[in-house]
Amino acid sequence: MQLNDEVELLRKVALLAGIEPAKLKLLAFTSQRINFDSGQSLMRQGEIGDAAYLILSGEADILVDAGGGPVRVASVGRNGFVGEMAILRDEPRTATVTAITDVSTLKITKESFFQLIEDSPKIAIELMRILAKRLETTTIDLTGARARLRAAGMEEN
Amino acid sequence: MEPSIFRYIWRYSRSSQLVVLALVAASLPFYFLMLDLPRAIVNGPIQGAGFESPDATAVFLGFSLSIPGFLQEMFGTAKWTLFEGFKLVRESYLLALSCGLLTLVAINGIFKLQINTLKGRMGERVLRRLRYQLFDRILRFPSSHVRKVRQAEVASMVKDEVEPLGGFIGDAFVQPAFLGGQAITALVFIMIQNLWLGLVAGAIVLVQAFIIPMLRRRILELGRQRQLAARHLAGRVGEVVEGALEIHAHDTSHYERAEITGRLGHIFRLRFEIYRRKFRVKFLNNILAQITPFIFYSVGGYFAIKGRMDIGQLVAALVAYKELPTPVKELIDWDQQRLDVQIKYESIISQFNPEGMIAPELQDPDLYDDTPLEGMLTAIRVTLADEIGVKLLDGVSFAFDVRSHVAIIGPVNAGQEYLGLVLARLAIPSGGKLSLGGRDMALMPEAITGRRISYAGNDSVLFARSVRENMLYGLMHRPLTEPVIKDENPKHEAMERREIMRSGNSRFDLRADWIDYAAAGAQGPYDIENQISAALDTVMMGEDVYNLGLRGSINADEHSLLTENILQARKVLLEMLQLPEYAALVEPFDPERYNQNATLSENLLFGTAVGGAFATAGLMDNDYFQSVMEQTGLTPVLIRMGHSIAETMIELFSGIAPGHPFFDQFSFIAADELQDYQEILNRAARLDLEFLPLHDRRRLAALTLDYSEARHRLGLMDKALEQRILTARRVFAAGLPDSYRGAIEFYDPAKYNSAATLLDNILFGRVIYGQAEAQSRIGELINGVVEQLNLRWEIFRVGLNFNVGARGRFLTSIQRQKLALAKAILKRPDLLVVSDAISLLDLSSQQQIMHNIKQHCQGRGLIWIGGQPDICKNFDQVLVIEDGKIVEQGKYEDLSRNGGHLPQLLAVG
């Protein structure tokens, strides 16, 4: 696949919508195309991460191990963006992402990612929106979980 | 060291100085004769005195002694003629005297040559000694001082600032004697001709000799300030270079520019002031020098007219006077140099004379004895203060068996690192006493502490040598064999030894084998690598060194067995890559195929460049490469391709700030060249590509060299072009001129490539882009092959040759820590102090290494400082330090239950 085809693909990613083609081209040029076979992991929980992945095709599971073995918490498909937390915070990965079909990705390094945000504040806003959405989901989940625990009379108080 | 440079010079070169001074004294009579001869020439043959009759002759070279009156009766004559001489007529006499003058000039020249040669050698010897002594002092600096000094300044003092001293050393005594002797001889000579002229000349010389140096004194003071300012500038520049990251991190580059501007301004003012004063002095000097001839011509001429002086005397006085300014001026210069050098010497000496220097006796190499350290290690109120009196350790007392394993723990910055330094005798307590087996540790020679005790800190320094040499560094205390001297000229060798003695340098020969194999538990050179390997494994560094070996290269001629094995590994790997699970990982080099994952120039050359001739940077300018491009018709294709790359690069990178890492990582065009390429594109828009200037065309074509379709995906390659490049590859190899034979190692499936790494030789291809985990899977594959063929040890040995770079900068910071620790354990010390030495590693590696080290130190002492507090449960003894004081000592079982300091630390940690 040539650079220009990749740019076409990138234009269809929600997060990158509205960004001028030249910037997308730079993003594509400074990023590596990486293919994962079904069953291979894009990242593993606890590892130090230096890149995020934009999924161009295929599907992957997000697994979290809280001590009792990996639990599937979500799945991502085309246009999904994973691993950005680790490069924003320089912390170990909080989840494992494993391909369940053959997955084609664009590996976006920390430098490319920050360059992109610097160039296009729109992305930063979009990113905030996504993170806020996630926080909301997590909060709702947490509240629900607490309520269930209370109902079961297990929460200490 | 001697406070005055004169005393220093005299002390170390007395006998040579006396020899030269004697030579100077011997030269002065000849100098006098040389001055006197012009008088004889003018008065005799030229003016005709003694040649009144045409056939008169004069005696040349006659030599007789006047006999004093009271002895004349005894000899019966007033003159004792030793040599009758030659009787010569007027013209011959003139010629003879002139030749005599020439001979005297030559004799004086030879004297000067001899004196200068001896002076030079003397100066170099003392300079060598001075540098050696300064270096010796650096080796004896107390650790507190070492932390304080700026390395660049000390190094520049040893290197540059002593240099002018060297020039002066030879002159120190000889110059005043020689020049003063000449000046006085000339003055006396003038006085003999005419007292008055002599007195005038003497008076002016005195004025020059006193007033001018006085004026110059201020210049010297300024010169000293200039030197100081320059040294600070050097120190500052060094600091900036070291702190470059800080500067970028805080955008303080302009502050630094302003700071340096201020310093340069200060230096400018000093230098300009020096110039002004210098030229003023010069002006005065010239005036004084010109007044004398005026007096000589007028007064001397007057005397000659009146007949109170003959013409010969006047001419001789003038010649003598002409000789006078040179020695006087040089004497004045000498005096200035003397002050200058004295100041420099003092400023250097003061830097090399810190308080608490390690006494030379402590470094006596002969004070080693074989008995292991044993007994109690006892501290009684040990205190360590820094230079401003802050107590880093405050009355520390404890006692434990030196063979026990002790953990020292405490909160951050409680002084544990200083305790580590004191225990390894790397810092000497400023108060209290530390004794080992009843001996005061402060008085133990380094020959014992440096061999029986080992220390690894968290910033141990590695030298720019190989891993092997860094490991062995801790075993090289003194030469253990006679030096191996290969086909040296014995005369040269003897002279070298003599010079070493004369300048008081080290008597130890670097060419001997210094390695104390026994200390590491090895028999000799052949099995020391086993010990090195074991030590590296103890700190979990063996794998790292093996990997360095994979990335190292070897010369096929010197390692024929290993290269054969590597070729075998290449074959085995190639077979494994055929298996379906490893398909699409590596694209092997195939002489008949274009390698999609290699760059265009790699495909073209199909080899590794050796040296600069075929390096990518200048490849397009290489004449042979050019001719191949022309011959295969590739030139216009590459130019078109380069044009297209340039367009894309300018589109992508124009908006990026120069200095952004993207340029290094991704761009084909450096930030500062973007503009040039933009201009080339502008020109290309008006002209056809083929009409562009040659330089432009080459620059465009050069962009294609690093292009790889798989990686860059600009869609510039097609099958047809690949075929043409394959043709060019064949043409290039077939026609390679002999002069370029050594400049490239071709990829040959059946041959080892000495210019490439071991890894590349095994892989013999390029990793295919875009495969997840390709690197680690290939790593596993190669490890498998290496195990199968049993190559691990040999590759590890290649890794030992890896040069770690200055301060080990070619290693990761974790590798640096591990290597430093491995170095410390290789000599199997009786007491090992590990002070925060593996702080950068992850916790489980720290745990593992600690257990390995404890194992390694069984039956010998170990002091462990730093790490998680709970590690102390593995140790015999625990010392808890807080705020520079030991607050608890005991067994872990007792301390952890007593509700004291240890449980608190454990709770926080």
Chai-1 contact restraints between the chains, C-beta under 6 A:
chainA,res_idxA,chainB,res_idxB,connection_type,confidence,min_distance_angstrom,max_distance_angstrom,comment,restraint_id
A,Q2,B,R713,contact,1.0,0.0,6.0,A-B,restraint_1
A,Q2,B,G715,contact,1.0,0.0,6.0,A-B,restraint_2
A,L3,B,R713,contact,1.0,0.0,6.0,A-B,restraint_3
A,L3,B,L714,contact,1.0,0.0,6.0,A-B,restraint_4
A,L26,B,L652,contact,1.0,0.0,6.0,A-B,restraint_5
A,F29,B,L652,contact,1.0,0.0,6.0,A-B,restraint_6
A,T30,B,F666,contact,1.0,0.0,6.0,A-B,restraint_7
A,R33,B,G770,contact,1.0,0.0,6.0,A-B,restraint_8
A,I34,B,G770,contact,1.0,0.0,6.0,A-B,restraint_9
A,I34,B,A772,contact,1.0,0.0,6.0,A-B,restraint_10
A,N35,B,G770,contact,1.0,0.0,6.0,A-B,restraint_11
A,F36,B,A772,contact,1.0,0.0,6.0,A-B,restraint_12
A,Q40,B,A772,contact,1.0,0.0,6.0,A-B,restraint_13
A,E111,B,P661,contact,1.0,0.0,6.0,A-B,restraint_14
